[in-house]
Amino acid sequence: MLSFYIREKIKNRTGIMCSIQIQGMARIIFPVQNMTISPKDWDNGRMLTGKGRQENGRLQDRLNKLRTDLESFVDEYYHLNRKYPNKIAVTTFLKSEKSVSTYFSKNEKVKIDELFNRIILRRLNSKELTKGKRFSDQSISLFNSTFKAIKRFQVHKGRKFFYVEEFKSKQLIEEFEIFMTNDLNMMINTIANKMKTLKSFLQIAWSDGIIDYNPFKKHGIIIYTEETDSVVFTRDEMIALEELDLSSNPFHEKIRDQYLIYLWSGIRKGDLKNLISVINPHTKKFVFRTGKTGEISEIPAFDTLIKIAEKYNYNFPEPVHDTVVLKEIKGICKLIPSMNITVEKKYTKGGQNKRDLLQKYQRIVIHTARRSLATVLDQNGLEHTQIMKITGHKKLLTLQKYIKSGTDINKMLEIGKKIRNG
């Protein structure tokens, strides 16, 4: 069932691999940590030992102990879970550096508060990364807000704390979702974000051996979301924003210019500094790698971008924080007549359909700029694959959700006349 072999037979030093083969399961293979040997000291799955090979004997003792520990782990895991461990479970056990008996000890239950605190602290201090990068402040904030919702749920249930083990219950998870809906009066997408955080943290609890399965996967719990109801700038509104005379208010002028960069580049707000660092007068496009997906983004040198760059002599001022931009851009857009029309916002909150009537400028957010450019480019005939090169989207489906198709009333009326007149 368990065997060792070496990676390379021709190198001076090579690593030792461990293989676990369980009937009916994919073979589990991983390197033995901190152990390299000379291939000449290896024969038929073990170290050559004997006179003059004392170091080899010590290495073989380590391999023997590893074999015993892993075989005991597999047996105990099966005894407790009625299934054999996968590679994640095996490597998690090895990383724990615990004995089998300690690893499977049931004497100490972990509180859900402790699990959240442990994971948040690990990610905050960069001891745990996401795709090789630090977790963003926004992600940490989302984790904390989920934690706060769980603490309020504990009070609602008359509990000082829950154990992680209790969240294996599908009923308890559904009660938490209902509490966020009815008592906290949250929007459906806000609830979805918190449920996703809970799901990922329970996955870590499973990987760490705290629970024996992730209840979201075992019970097939569905996390519901809804399409966001958003607005976009029209071509005329993009031009109108650029032509606003804000010279009497330099602060607003600076914010307007920053928003125009968003509007004419389609970048995510986190990529603003990446873009302005590559804007120059000598190329037709500005190329950088996006922070979120790592995709290459190619921004055409649109006239508006060049105009703003020349205005600041290609020495852009320090960007204004997005929370300030978000607050001020609404008032700036209010100066555009068409932005004062009434638009509807539909959403689900507290489990009920809601409908708000707002002025269009009130619906403007930072991300509106990104959606707007994609929509205007689409309306003017640019292929979706080319738009993706600008926005840095990986999937066509995601881009299509961004594009808001408007109603071509003139064309509809023209077709209506043809139908009526034969």
C-alpha positions as a Python dict, from the first residue, in 0.01 Angstrom:
ca = {
    (1, 'M'): (0, 0, 0),
    (2, 'L'): (282, 243, 89),
    (3, 'S'): (615, 259, -91),
    (4, 'F'): (912, 490, -144),
    (5, 'Y'): (1107, 565, -461),
    (6, 'I'): (1358, 824, -582),
    (7, 'R'): (1294, 1099, -833),
    (8, 'E'): (1610, 1083, -1045),
    (9, 'K'): (1868, 805, -1073),
    (10, 'I'): (2130, 1006, -1264),
    (11, 'K'): (2164, 1315, -1041),
    (12, 'N'): (2421, 1350, -765),
    (13, 'R'): (2143, 1420, -514),
    (14, 'T'): (1775, 1339, -551),
    (15, 'G'): (1457, 1354, -348),
    (16, 'I'): (1257, 1061, -214),
    (17, 'M'): (892, 1026, -310),
    (18, 'C'): (622, 855, -106),
    (19, 'S'): (339, 669, -280),
    (20, 'I'): (17, 552, -116),
    (21, 'Q'): (-202, 322, -322),
    (22, 'I'): (-547, 239, -186),
    (23, 'Q'): (-773, 13, -384),
    (24, 'G'): (-1037, 205, -576),
    (25, 'M'): (-870, 544, -522),
    (26, 'A'): (-624, 757, -716),
    (27, 'R'): (-265, 707, -606),
    (28, 'I'): (-141, 969, -357),
    (29, 'I'): (213, 1091, -430),
    (30, 'F'): (415, 1351, -242),
    (31, 'P'): (784, 1424, -167),
    (32, 'V'): (938, 1329, 167),
    (33, 'Q'): (1029, 1663, 320),
    (34, 'N'): (1389, 1762, 398),
    (35, 'M'): (1547, 1447, 261),
    (36, 'T'): (1778, 1416, -39),
    (37, 'I'): (2015, 1127, -102),
    (38, 'S'): (2270, 1000, -348),
    (39, 'P'): (2106, 751, -591),
    (40, 'K'): (2392, 506, -527),
    (41, 'D'): (2267, 476, -165),
    (42, 'W'): (1921, 361, -279),
    (43, 'D'): (1812, 11, -374),
    (44, 'N'): (1473, -152, -416),
    (45, 'G'): (1270, 108, -227),
    (46, 'R'): (1499, 161, 73),
    (47, 'M'): (1835, 296, 184),
    (48, 'L'): (2144, 79, 160),
    (49, 'T'): (2265, 36, 518),
    (50, 'G'): (2541, -148, 692),
    (51, 'K'): (2904, -89, 775),
    (52, 'G'): (3016, 265, 689),
    (53, 'R'): (2661, 373, 612),
    (54, 'Q'): (2545, 494, 956),
    (55, 'E'): (2384, 810, 811),
    (56, 'N'): (2184, 594, 569),
    (57, 'G'): (2063, 394, 867),
    (58, 'R'): (1934, 709, 1035),
    (59, 'L'): (1755, 813, 717),
    (60, 'Q'): (1598, 469, 685),
    (61, 'D'): (1478, 493, 1045),
    (62, 'R'): (1301, 817, 949),
    (63, 'L'): (1138, 646, 651),
    (64, 'N'): (1030, 353, 869),
    (65, 'K'): (871, 590, 1119),
    (66, 'L'): (698, 780, 838),
    (67, 'R'): (562, 450, 704),
    (68, 'T'): (430, 351, 1047),
    (69, 'D'): (272, 694, 1107),
    (70, 'L'): (103, 705, 768),
    (71, 'E'): (-30, 351, 788),
    (72, 'S'): (-169, 426, 1136),
    (73, 'F'): (-317, 751, 1009),
    (74, 'V'): (-492, 580, 715),
    (75, 'D'): (-632, 308, 943),
    (76, 'E'): (-757, 555, 1206),
    (77, 'Y'): (-901, 791, 945),
    (78, 'Y'): (-1098, 504, 791),
    (79, 'H'): (-1214, 388, 1134),
    (80, 'L'): (-1355, 733, 1215),
    (81, 'N'): (-1492, 836, 873),
    (82, 'R'): (-1566, 505, 699),
    (83, 'K'): (-1370, 625, 401),
    (84, 'Y'): (-1003, 654, 313),
    (85, 'P'): (-823, 991, 326),
    (86, 'N'): (-744, 1194, 13),
    (87, 'K'): (-417, 1373, -57),
    (88, 'I'): (-524, 1693, 124),
    (89, 'A'): (-606, 1498, 440),
    (90, 'V'): (-272, 1314, 427),
    (91, 'T'): (-59, 1625, 371),
    (92, 'T'): (-256, 1818, 637),
    (93, 'F'): (-173, 1544, 887),
    (94, 'L'): (196, 1557, 795),
    (95, 'K'): (209, 1936, 823),
    (96, 'S'): (53, 1921, 1169),
    (97, 'E'): (360, 1729, 1296),
    (98, 'K'): (130, 1562, 1551),
    (99, 'S'): (113, 1198, 1650),
    (100, 'V'): (-184, 1001, 1518),
    (101, 'S'): (-345, 980, 1862),
    (102, 'T'): (-307, 1355, 1922),
    (103, 'Y'): (-427, 1444, 1573),
    (104, 'F'): (-751, 1250, 1612),
    (105, 'S'): (-808, 1348, 1973),
    (106, 'K'): (-1171, 1448, 2033),
    (107, 'N'): (-1106, 1597, 2377),
    (108, 'E'): (-1075, 1954, 2251),
    (109, 'K'): (-1359, 2107, 2054),
    (110, 'V'): (-1295, 2422, 1854),
    (111, 'K'): (-1531, 2717, 1886),
    (112, 'I'): (-1647, 2886, 1565),
    (113, 'D'): (-1516, 3216, 1713),
    (114, 'E'): (-1171, 3063, 1755),
    (115, 'L'): (-1171, 2925, 1401),
    (116, 'F'): (-1261, 3263, 1250),
    (117, 'N'): (-1011, 3452, 1466),
    (118, 'R'): (-737, 3204, 1379),
    (119, 'I'): (-797, 3221, 1003),
    (120, 'I'): (-846, 3599, 991),
    (121, 'L'): (-526, 3655, 1191),
    (122, 'R'): (-335, 3415, 966),
    (123, 'R'): (-450, 3599, 656),
    (124, 'L'): (-407, 3945, 806),
    (125, 'N'): (-45, 3866, 896),
    (126, 'S'): (19, 3712, 551),
    (127, 'K'): (90, 3368, 697),
    (128, 'E'): (-170, 3243, 452),
    (129, 'L'): (-184, 3373, 94),
    (130, 'T'): (-433, 3360, -192),
    (131, 'K'): (-274, 3251, -521),
    (132, 'G'): (63, 3366, -389),
    (133, 'K'): (-63, 3711, -288),
    (134, 'R'): (-176, 3879, 35),
    (135, 'F'): (-547, 3890, 109),
    (136, 'S'): (-684, 4236, 31),
    (137, 'D'): (-820, 4472, 297),
    (138, 'Q'): (-1160, 4428, 133),
    (139, 'S'): (-1144, 4050, 180),
    (140, 'I'): (-1035, 4083, 544),
    (141, 'S'): (-1323, 4326, 600),
    (142, 'L'): (-1566, 4073, 450),
    (143, 'F'): (-1432, 3799, 679),
    (144, 'N'): (-1479, 4026, 980),
    (145, 'S'): (-1834, 4120, 880),
    (146, 'T'): (-1924, 3751, 848),
    (147, 'F'): (-1776, 3691, 1192),
    (148, 'K'): (-1987, 3973, 1337),
    (149, 'A'): (-2302, 3825, 1180),
    (150, 'I'): (-2225, 3486, 1340),
    (151, 'K'): (-2174, 3650, 1681),
    (152, 'R'): (-2513, 3821, 1649),
    (153, 'F'): (-2662, 3485, 1547),
    (154, 'Q'): (-2519, 3331, 1865),
    (155, 'V'): (-2690, 3599, 2077),
    (156, 'H'): (-3014, 3544, 1882),
    (157, 'K'): (-2999, 3172, 1966),
    (158, 'G'): (-2920, 3242, 2331),
    (159, 'R'): (-2571, 3093, 2298),
    (160, 'K'): (-2237, 3224, 2418),
    (161, 'F'): (-2067, 3035, 2137),
    (162, 'F'): (-2106, 2755, 1882),
    (163, 'Y'): (-1858, 2478, 1822),
    (164, 'V'): (-1737, 2436, 1463),
    (165, 'E'): (-1868, 2082, 1479),
    (166, 'E'): (-2224, 2215, 1519),
    (167, 'F'): (-2203, 2385, 1179),
    (168, 'K'): (-2192, 2042, 1019),
    (169, 'S'): (-2570, 2063, 1058),
    (170, 'K'): (-2754, 2171, 744),
    (171, 'Q'): (-3036, 2299, 965),
    (172, 'L'): (-2807, 2533, 1162),
    (173, 'I'): (-2657, 2678, 843),
    (174, 'E'): (-3004, 2738, 701),
    (175, 'E'): (-3113, 2901, 1029),
    (176, 'F'): (-2812, 3135, 1002),
    (177, 'E'): (-2917, 3229, 648),
    (178, 'I'): (-3277, 3292, 761),
    (179, 'F'): (-3149, 3505, 1053),
    (180, 'M'): (-2948, 3726, 816),
    (181, 'T'): (-3254, 3756, 592),
    (182, 'N'): (-3528, 3822, 848),
    (183, 'D'): (-3352, 3971, 1151),
    (184, 'L'): (-3054, 4151, 994),
    (185, 'N'): (-3260, 4251, 686),
    (186, 'M'): (-2967, 4192, 450),
    (187, 'M'): (-2966, 4200, 71),
    (188, 'I'): (-2945, 3863, -100),
    (189, 'N'): (-2595, 3924, -242),
    (190, 'T'): (-2468, 4039, 99),
    (191, 'I'): (-2595, 3715, 248),
    (192, 'A'): (-2432, 3521, -36),
    (193, 'N'): (-2091, 3676, 40),
    (194, 'K'): (-2117, 3577, 406),
    (195, 'M'): (-2230, 3225, 319),
    (196, 'K'): (-1931, 3190, 82),
    (197, 'T'): (-1696, 3296, 363),
    (198, 'L'): (-1852, 3044, 601),
    (199, 'K'): (-1822, 2772, 337),
    (200, 'S'): (-1452, 2843, 275),
    (201, 'F'): (-1372, 2857, 649),
    (202, 'L'): (-1550, 2525, 708),
    (203, 'Q'): (-1341, 2383, 422),
    (204, 'I'): (-1029, 2488, 615),
    (205, 'A'): (-1175, 2329, 930),
    (206, 'W'): (-1212, 2005, 734),
    (207, 'S'): (-856, 2031, 596),
    (208, 'D'): (-727, 2090, 951),
    (209, 'G'): (-907, 1778, 1078),
    (210, 'I'): (-1147, 1975, 1301),
    (211, 'I'): (-1452, 1835, 1119),
    (212, 'D'): (-1472, 1530, 894),
    (213, 'Y'): (-1653, 1693, 600),
    (214, 'N'): (-1758, 2030, 461),
    (215, 'P'): (-2136, 2046, 517),
    (216, 'F'): (-2191, 2277, 218),
    (217, 'K'): (-2057, 2005, -11),
    (218, 'K'): (-2201, 1705, 173),
    (219, 'H'): (-2553, 1850, 198),
    (220, 'G'): (-2545, 2028, -138),
    (221, 'I'): (-2627, 2367, 17),
    (222, 'I'): (-2694, 2625, -257),
    (223, 'I'): (-2578, 2985, -216),
    (224, 'Y'): (-2824, 3214, -393),
    (225, 'T'): (-2726, 3536, -571),
    (226, 'E'): (-2905, 3778, -803),
    (227, 'E'): (-2796, 3988, -1098),
    (228, 'T'): (-2709, 4340, -990),
    (229, 'D'): (-2935, 4611, -1132),
    (230, 'S'): (-2689, 4875, -1254),
    (231, 'V'): (-2678, 5184, -1475),
    (232, 'V'): (-2420, 5294, -1735),
    (233, 'F'): (-2312, 5621, -1895),
    (234, 'T'): (-2428, 5683, -2249),
    (235, 'R'): (-2180, 5807, -2508),
    (236, 'D'): (-2325, 6160, -2475),
    (237, 'E'): (-2295, 6150, -2096),
    (238, 'M'): (-1930, 6044, -2117),
    (239, 'I'): (-1861, 6346, -2337),
    (240, 'A'): (-2075, 6576, -2120),
    (241, 'L'): (-1877, 6478, -1808),
    (242, 'E'): (-1553, 6561, -1986),
    (243, 'E'): (-1684, 6899, -2104),
    (244, 'L'): (-1808, 7016, -1761),
    (245, 'D'): (-1635, 7341, -1660),
    (246, 'L'): (-1513, 7272, -1306),
    (247, 'S'): (-1230, 7524, -1304),
    (248, 'S'): (-1390, 7707, -1009),
    (249, 'N'): (-1353, 7391, -798),
    (250, 'P'): (-1007, 7236, -853),
    (251, 'F'): (-1084, 6950, -612),
    (252, 'H'): (-1390, 6845, -811),
    (253, 'E'): (-1194, 6887, -1133),
    (254, 'K'): (-929, 6646, -1006),
    (255, 'I'): (-1195, 6390, -906),
    (256, 'R'): (-1370, 6428, -1243),
    (257, 'D'): (-1040, 6369, -1424),
    (258, 'Q'): (-969, 6060, -1214),
    (259, 'Y'): (-1316, 5925, -1290),
    (260, 'L'): (-1266, 5995, -1663),
    (261, 'I'): (-957, 5772, -1650),
    (262, 'Y'): (-1176, 5495, -1509),
    (263, 'L'): (-1442, 5572, -1769),
    (264, 'W'): (-1212, 5567, -2073),
    (265, 'S'): (-995, 5273, -1965),
    (266, 'G'): (-1246, 5028, -1817),
    (267, 'I'): (-998, 4934, -1545),
    (268, 'R'): (-1084, 4805, -1200),
    (269, 'K'): (-1029, 5065, -929),
    (270, 'G'): (-734, 4866, -789),
    (271, 'D'): (-548, 4904, -1121),
    (272, 'L'): (-548, 5284, -1142),
    (273, 'K'): (-184, 5322, -1036),
    (274, 'N'): (-83, 5035, -1266),
    (275, 'L'): (-236, 5220, -1561),
    (276, 'I'): (-108, 5572, -1496),
    (277, 'S'): (244, 5434, -1447),
    (278, 'V'): (251, 5316, -1812),
    (279, 'I'): (69, 5606, -1983),
    (280, 'N'): (313, 5784, -2216),
    (281, 'P'): (295, 5985, -2539),
    (282, 'H'): (487, 5736, -2752),
    (283, 'T'): (255, 5435, -2786),
    (284, 'K'): (-95, 5363, -2916),
    (285, 'K'): (-178, 5137, -2623),
    (286, 'F'): (-92, 5110, -2256),
    (287, 'V'): (-16, 4757, -2137),
    (288, 'F'): (-6, 4623, -1781),
    (289, 'R'): (-99, 4308, -1589),
    (290, 'T'): (-421, 4337, -1389),
    (291, 'G'): (-400, 4294, -1014),
    (292, 'K'): (-710, 4080, -968),
    (293, 'T'): (-676, 3815, -1241),
    (294, 'G'): (-317, 3859, -1357),
    (295, 'E'): (-442, 3900, -1715),
    (296, 'I'): (-271, 4137, -1958),
    (297, 'S'): (-480, 4449, -2016),
    (298, 'E'): (-424, 4657, -2329),
    (299, 'I'): (-578, 5004, -2301),
    (300, 'P'): (-598, 5202, -2629),
    (301, 'A'): (-459, 5554, -2610),
    (302, 'F'): (-805, 5708, -2631),
    (303, 'D'): (-807, 6084, -2692),
    (304, 'T'): (-956, 6156, -2348),
    (305, 'L'): (-677, 5965, -2170),
    (306, 'I'): (-412, 6153, -2369),
    (307, 'K'): (-587, 6485, -2304),
    (308, 'I'): (-585, 6425, -1926),
    (309, 'A'): (-223, 6306, -1935),
    (310, 'E'): (-116, 6620, -2121),
    (311, 'K'): (-313, 6833, -1878),
    (312, 'Y'): (-93, 6704, -1596),
    (313, 'N'): (219, 6687, -1816),
    (314, 'Y'): (215, 6305, -1774),
    (315, 'N'): (286, 6356, -1403),
    (316, 'F'): (-44, 6243, -1253),
    (317, 'P'): (-132, 6362, -903),
    (318, 'E'): (-171, 6113, -620),
    (319, 'P'): (-511, 5945, -673),
    (320, 'V'): (-796, 6051, -447),
    (321, 'H'): (-924, 5767, -228),
    (322, 'D'): (-1214, 5585, -391),
    (323, 'T'): (-1451, 5645, -99),
    (324, 'V'): (-1410, 6019, -159),
    (325, 'V'): (-1443, 5981, -536),
    (326, 'L'): (-1762, 5778, -490),
    (327, 'K'): (-1913, 6046, -269),
    (328, 'E'): (-1819, 6346, -486),
    (329, 'I'): (-1876, 6203, -836),
    (330, 'K'): (-2249, 6176, -775),
    (331, 'G'): (-2275, 6551, -715),
    (332, 'I'): (-2060, 6621, -1021),
    (333, 'C'): (-2276, 6398, -1240),
    (334, 'K'): (-2585, 6578, -1112),
    (335, 'L'): (-2471, 6873, -1325),
    (336, 'I'): (-2544, 6665, -1639),
    (337, 'P'): (-2915, 6707, -1726),
    (338, 'S'): (-2973, 6348, -1844),
    (339, 'M'): (-2832, 6218, -1517),
    (340, 'N'): (-3133, 6363, -1336),
    (341, 'I'): (-3386, 6127, -1493),
    (342, 'T'): (-3562, 5880, -1261),
    (343, 'V'): (-3445, 5519, -1281),
    (344, 'E'): (-3564, 5208, -1103),
    (345, 'K'): (-3352, 4990, -874),
    (346, 'K'): (-3486, 4642, -806),
    (347, 'Y'): (-3328, 4410, -551),
    (348, 'T'): (-3406, 4155, -280),
    (349, 'K'): (-3367, 4258, 83),
    (350, 'G'): (-3496, 4084, 392),
    (351, 'G'): (-3625, 3813, 162),
    (352, 'Q'): (-3862, 4058, -11),
    (353, 'N'): (-3855, 4222, -353),
    (354, 'K'): (-3772, 4591, -323),
    (355, 'R'): (-3815, 4875, -572),
    (356, 'D'): (-3649, 5216, -535),
    (357, 'L'): (-3695, 5516, -765),
    (358, 'L'): (-3377, 5724, -777),
    (359, 'Q'): (-3210, 5982, -999),
    (360, 'K'): (-2954, 5828, -1230),
    (361, 'Y'): (-2664, 6022, -1079),
    (362, 'Q'): (-2745, 5865, -741),
    (363, 'R'): (-2679, 5519, -888),
    (364, 'I'): (-2328, 5602, -1011),
    (365, 'V'): (-2046, 5404, -848),
    (366, 'I'): (-1679, 5349, -938),
    (367, 'H'): (-1759, 5026, -1121),
    (368, 'T'): (-2015, 5209, -1338),
    (369, 'A'): (-1722, 5342, -1542),
    (370, 'R'): (-1599, 4992, -1628),
    (371, 'R'): (-1945, 4876, -1732),
    (372, 'S'): (-2000, 5193, -1934),
    (373, 'L'): (-1691, 5160, -2152),
    (374, 'A'): (-1767, 4794, -2227),
    (375, 'T'): (-2124, 4887, -2321),
    (376, 'V'): (-2031, 5184, -2543),
    (377, 'L'): (-1761, 4984, -2724),
    (378, 'D'): (-2010, 4703, -2782),
    (379, 'Q'): (-2272, 4946, -2915),
    (380, 'N'): (-2016, 5083, -3158),
    (381, 'G'): (-1939, 4738, -3300),
    (382, 'L'): (-1616, 4633, -3126),
    (383, 'E'): (-1597, 4255, -3096),
    (384, 'H'): (-1629, 4108, -2750),
    (385, 'T'): (-1289, 3938, -2776),
    (386, 'Q'): (-1131, 4280, -2835),
    (387, 'I'): (-1323, 4440, -2547),
    (388, 'M'): (-1187, 4162, -2322),
    (389, 'K'): (-832, 4269, -2414),
    (390, 'I'): (-914, 4611, -2270),
    (391, 'T'): (-1107, 4504, -1960),
    (392, 'G'): (-883, 4205, -1881),
    (393, 'H'): (-1179, 3968, -1845),
    (394, 'K'): (-1096, 3599, -1859),
    (395, 'K'): (-1443, 3477, -1953),
    (396, 'L'): (-1675, 3600, -2226),
    (397, 'L'): (-1979, 3524, -2009),
    (398, 'T'): (-1857, 3762, -1738),
    (399, 'L'): (-1805, 4041, -1991),
    (400, 'Q'): (-2153, 3989, -2139),
    (401, 'K'): (-2303, 4044, -1793),
    (402, 'Y'): (-2131, 4385, -1788),
    (403, 'I'): (-2276, 4504, -2117),
    (404, 'K'): (-2610, 4682, -2084),
    (405, 'S'): (-2790, 4683, -2416),
    (406, 'G'): (-3000, 4993, -2466),
    (407, 'T'): (-3324, 5025, -2659),
    (408, 'D'): (-3291, 5153, -3017),
    (409, 'I'): (-3631, 5324, -3034),
    (410, 'N'): (-3576, 5475, -3381),
    (411, 'K'): (-3493, 5138, -3530),
    (412, 'M'): (-3793, 4978, -3360),
    (413, 'L'): (-4027, 5248, -3492),
    (414, 'E'): (-3881, 5207, -3840),
    (415, 'I'): (-3944, 4833, -3833),
    (416, 'G'): (-4295, 4897, -3697),
    (417, 'K'): (-4372, 5118, -3998),
    (418, 'K'): (-4251, 4847, -4235),
    (419, 'I'): (-4474, 4590, -4065),
    (420, 'R'): (-4777, 4820, -4075),
    (421, 'N'): (-4729, 4936, -4433),
    (422, 'G'): (-4635, 4594, -4567),
}
